[in-house]
Amino acid sequence: MVSSGNFYVQPEYVHRRGWTNWNGNAITGGKITMTKDTAELLNIFIGIFLVFAQAGLWDLIKFWCFILNRRLRKGTTSAPRDLIFHQQQTVLRSRGSPVSLAIAYGKMWKTYGWSEWKIIRRTWPLIGAATLSFGIFLVGVPFITAWILLDNQGVEVLIRSPNCGFWTAVFTDTESDNAAMTILTNQSWEAVSYVDSCYNSDAPSTLCDKFLPQRRLPTFEWSATPCPFDVDVCLHTNDVPAFKMQTEMLDSHKDFGINAPHSDRIQIQRTTICSPLNVTRFTNITKGIVTGEEITGVYFGPVTGENYTFAVSNLEKLATSGYHLSAVSNYVANGTTYSSTFTPIKELTLTNADVSVIFLNNNGIPIRGIDGPITDPFFSATTPSPYDKRFYYPDSPITAIGCTDQYVFGNPVKNQWTDPLPAGTDWANYTKDWGLTPLQSATIATFIWALGQTGAIDRVIMGLETEALLAKKYPGVFAGFQNPISDSQWKKEVDYWFKNGLAKLQLQLISIATGPPDPKLPGLQNALPIISYGRDDLVDKICGWQKVYNVEFKNYHRTGFIVLVVIGSLLVLVPIPAQWIYTAFGRPDEDLSSWNSYEPLKLMGIVSKDASQHEQRNREHDEISTVVEIELLMQGQDNGGPPATEAAPDPAPQAGQV
């Protein structure tokens, strides 16, 4: 993972205890987060734990099979207790693992006849049970534990950083200004890097697919729309209508990772409309201070200290070759301007949207045509080069695009929505009667701060300048000439800026949760303590609910893990007092006496095992299991002939046995 700014969350900022991922409910979404090393170590202990749990379960199965088999052959009307019965009981009492029991029962089946139905009926069920137990605990349960309880739980984690807050860079002195500008520039570079990698490319990567909750925020298809400004300032023809870009209703949990159940979620939508502007009508050319210099100025409203909005000198292209991209903005709140870098003329003044104007100084860069001149309004070049007819010179040194940005907040629980309004709107006043939950209020507060920090289209240009120009990257500028572009390049540019704005919003929420890399930098201030004064619950909800993906961690399914531990512990512990529990509920003592009576047979089998194997090594007929030999001797049979199946009594209880 890229370890730059908002692209990396420090491991110490990750919550490592139980929590609920509200992708599901309280049961299915329960997680226990731990590092990968801890998870692997825990898996080893769980594997050992499962061995003991399987042994305990098998002891219970053998005990109850022993009792059931004895009950079925008890009394004069029951099936006789023949030699096979005693062999079954001996194996149940003496065989510790399901594998050894399955092998012993398999030998019985082989010895007494492969096709005998009564033999199959008396051996196959235990063979199947033993095989199933072995398969479940040595194959199935480890697979369930490793995949369903661990690997299938994803790598989403909660951020819990002590530096969480609403941090802002304050321009107060030279040192603070430098820090503030660095932070703002880095945020823009992070966003453009993310857009280039994840929005404009489908290549899989950890950054794009295993970091933010959504690789791309979902949007509607772009569409043509009327120009949002006065008709006099819009370059309004049928060929170049305004261009509308709009997100879907973005869910605070699903799209931004603010962890919350459905009842605590908020939705937000961004709409951006851009249109080429009629620069020619608002352009004035004046003489410069140098002989032969001409200043081309565009007058969309004055900026600080100047009457024009943007101006270039005809001598600038002699000093530098390359594009120059700049932006001005006017932010409004509740119908009045509260922050601006220019005072827009009435044709560009809006009270219900934030306005950005982006200027391109092409510096006379020739553009190679595809099938003739370039008629794109932002890169218009229709004058053929006298040196190479394939290239065309720009029609004007300055072109401009105007954009508006509006937002809608919604409460999906009660189907309540605001009107499309600028980011600086008093949203608390608009939503005061919605009956929001505390977490919904905290989420809206988080979004309001994030929108204020990321800004409109102009903030994308700030810090990036020409690096925000898509044509410079692709198809690119080579040897001072612009490679061929389409006649709708301006739409690609505003689409690129819009995506950068979305990426900045995604990353800003992570920045709020983690805080700045170095909160001690001069000029940084945390406004959250002031905003949340007297409301500690608000801080907890803002700073404790942000999710990201982090491949350095793993999650265990909390409910599944608890169930595994509880059931496994019971399987390990219950067999120890099983006989006492059996008698405590009034069960016959003779069942336990019979169970204990078969214990010496186990010892006899151990003692005679080697001798029995020696005696039968050279025999031509099939070898009979050690347990079968012992039983034959107990019943007075000669093991040189076929096994007998007459009824035989239970072994007498040994002295001192209960």
Secondary structure, 3 states (H helix, E strand, C coil): CCCCHHHCCCHHHECCCEEECCCCCCCCCEEEEEEHHHHHHHHHHHHHHHHHHHHHHHHHHHHHHHHHHHHHCCCCCCCCCEHHHHHHHHHHHHCCCHHHHHHHHHHHHHHHCCCCHHHHHHHHHHHHHHHHHHHHHHHHHHHHHHHHCCHHHCCEEEECCCCCCCEEECCCCHHHHHHHHHHHHHHHHHHHHHHHHHHCCCCCCHHHHCCCCCCCCCECCCEEECCCCCCCCECCCCCCCEEEEEECCEECCCCCCECCCHHHCCEEEEEEEEEEECCHHHEEEEECCCCCCEEEEECCCCECCECCCEEEECCHHHHCCCCEEEEEEEEEECCEEEEECCCCCHHHCCCCCEEEEEEEECCCCCEECCCCCECCCCCCECEECCCCCCEEECCCCEEEEEEEEEEEEEECCCCEECCCECCCCCHHHHCCCCCCCHHHHHHHHHHHHHHHHHCCHHHHHCCCHHHHCHHHHHHHEECCEECCCCCCHHHHHHHHHHHHHHHHHHHHHHHHHHCCCCCCCCCEEECHHHHCCCCHHHHHHHHCCEEEECCCEEEEEHHHHHHHHHHHHHHHHCCCCHHHHHHHCCCCHHHHHHHHHCHHHHHHHHHHHHHHHHHHCCCCCCCCCHHHHHHHHHCCCCCCCCCCCCECCCCCCCCCCC
